[in-house]
Amino acid sequence: EAQDRATLDRLQATISSQVDCMARLIGDLADRAARDAGQLQLECARVDLVEAVAAPANLCRPAMEARGHHFTCRLGEGALAVRGDRTRLLQVFLNLLQNAAKYTPEGGRVCVEASARGAFAIVRVTDNGIGIGASALPHLFEVFTREAPMPGRPSVEGRGIGPAVVRG
């Protein structure tokens, strides 16, 4: 009975995770279509950038830990106010951190930082993952663009949507 319950819990977690992934994918595609049609409305207001980075970082932390990543989150002291669309900023940072978690090898390093430099806010996500080949860089933000497999390089499993959504 305990083994059946553990199996059921594991299956339920897998299904829930897959449903969340599908919902994000559908949302990303709908956002992209709305942007391309000139119908994407931004709700710009004062946003605490530290909170807009911390929330996605906390969501990605379990994936980072599961892969043994050394995950560092440097957000400074206090709020960092910017004008932007909170939902879109959360979406951007979540996408960047999910990609870092996905493409950084087990035991790798991922760091997210937010800071102010003069009148500018800077958010930096760095990792020691597989990176992007030089031939793919000019096409990075095109929807459905994926890097071709290369000898000695792990295959890229993404759908080629995330960077296009982030840029948009």
C-alpha positions in Angstrom: 0.0 0.0 0.0 2.8 2.4 0.9 4.6 1.5 -2.3 1.4 2.1 -4.3 1.0 5.5 -2.7 4.6 6.5 -3.4 4.1 5.4 -7.1 0.9 7.4 -7.3 2.5 10.5 -5.7 5.4 10.3 -8.2 3.1 9.9 -11.2 0.9 12.7 -10.0 4.0 15.0 -9.6 5.1 14.0 -13.2 1.7 14.8 -14.7 1.5 18.1 -12.8 4.9 19.1 -14.0 4.0 18.2 -17.6 0.8 20.1 -17.4 2.7 23.2 -16.1 5.2 22.9 -19.0 2.3 22.6 -21.6 0.6 25.6 -20.0 3.8 27.7 -20.3 4.3 26.6 -23.9 0.8 27.5 -24.9 1.1 30.8 -23.0 4.4 31.6 -24.7 3.0 30.8 -28.1 -0.1 33.0 -27.5 2.1 35.8 -26.3 4.3 35.5 -29.4 1.2 35.6 -31.7 -0.2 38.6 -29.9 3.1 40.4 -30.1 3.4 39.7 -33.8 -0.1 40.9 -34.4 0.6 44.1 -32.4 -1.9 43.2 -29.8 0.3 42.5 -26.8 -0.5 44.9 -24.1 2.0 45.7 -21.4 0.8 46.7 -18.0 3.7 49.1 -17.0 3.9 50.2 -13.4 6.5 50.5 -10.7 8.0 47.1 -10.1 10.5 45.9 -7.6 13.1 44.2 -9.8 14.7 42.3 -6.9 11.3 40.6 -6.2 10.8 40.1 -10.0 14.1 38.1 -10.0 13.8 36.4 -6.6 10.4 34.8 -7.4 11.6 32.9 -10.5 14.9 32.1 -8.8 12.9 30.5 -6.0 10.8 28.5 -8.5 13.9 27.3 -10.3 15.9 26.4 -7.1 14.5 22.8 -6.8 15.5 22.1 -10.4 19.0 23.5 -9.7 19.3 21.4 -6.6 18.1 18.3 -8.3 21.0 18.7 -10.8 23.5 19.5 -8.1 24.1 23.0 -9.4 25.9 25.6 -7.3 23.1 28.2 -7.6 23.9 31.8 -6.4 21.4 34.5 -6.2 22.9 38.0 -5.6 20.1 40.6 -5.4 21.6 43.3 -3.2 20.0 45.0 -0.3 16.5 46.5 -0.5 14.2 47.1 -3.4 15.3 48.1 -6.9 12.4 50.0 -8.5 12.0 50.0 -12.3 9.0 50.7 -14.6 7.8 47.6 -16.4 5.3 44.9 -16.7 5.7 42.7 -13.7 4.2 39.6 -15.3 6.4 39.9 -18.4 9.5 40.5 -16.3 8.7 37.3 -14.2 8.3 35.4 -17.5 11.6 36.6 -18.8 13.6 35.8 -15.7 11.9 32.4 -15.3 12.7 31.5 -18.9 16.3 32.5 -18.5 16.8 30.6 -15.3 15.0 27.5 -16.6 17.3 27.5 -19.6 20.3 27.8 -17.3 19.1 24.9 -15.2 18.4 22.8 -18.2 21.6 23.4 -20.2 24.1 23.5 -17.3 25.7 20.2 -16.6 25.2 18.4 -13.3 27.3 20.0 -10.6 27.7 23.2 -12.7 27.4 26.8 -11.7 24.5 29.2 -12.2 24.3 32.7 -10.9 21.6 35.4 -11.1 22.4 39.0 -10.1 20.4 42.2 -10.0 22.0 45.6 -9.3 21.8 49.3 -10.1 24.4 51.1 -12.1 23.6 54.8 -12.2 20.1 55.2 -13.7 20.1 51.6 -15.1 19.1 48.3 -13.5 21.2 45.3 -14.6 20.2 41.7 -14.3 22.8 39.1 -15.2 22.2 35.3 -15.5 25.5 33.4 -16.0 26.3 29.7 -16.1 28.9 27.3 -17.3 26.5 25.4 -19.5 27.0 24.3 -23.1 26.6 27.9 -24.5 25.4 28.8 -27.9 27.5 28.1 -31.0 28.7 31.1 -33.1 26.7 30.0 -36.1 23.5 30.0 -34.0 24.0 33.5 -32.4 22.5 35.6 -35.3 19.3 33.5 -35.1 19.0 33.2 -31.3 15.8 35.3 -31.0 14.0 33.8 -34.0 11.0 31.6 -33.0 11.5 27.9 -33.4 15.2 28.3 -34.1 17.3 25.5 -32.5 21.0 24.9 -32.8 21.9 22.0 -35.1 23.6 19.0 -33.3 27.4 19.0 -33.5 29.9 16.3 -32.8 31.1 16.4 -29.2 28.3 18.7 -28.1 25.2 17.6 -26.3 22.0 17.9 -28.3 19.7 20.8 -27.5 16.2 19.7 -26.6 14.4 23.0 -26.5 11.6 24.1 -28.8 13.2 27.4 -29.8 10.5 29.5 -28.3 11.9 30.9 -25.0 14.5 33.3 -26.4 12.0 34.8 -28.9 9.5 35.3 -26.1 12.2 36.8 -23.8 13.2 39.3 -26.5 9.6 40.2 -27.3 
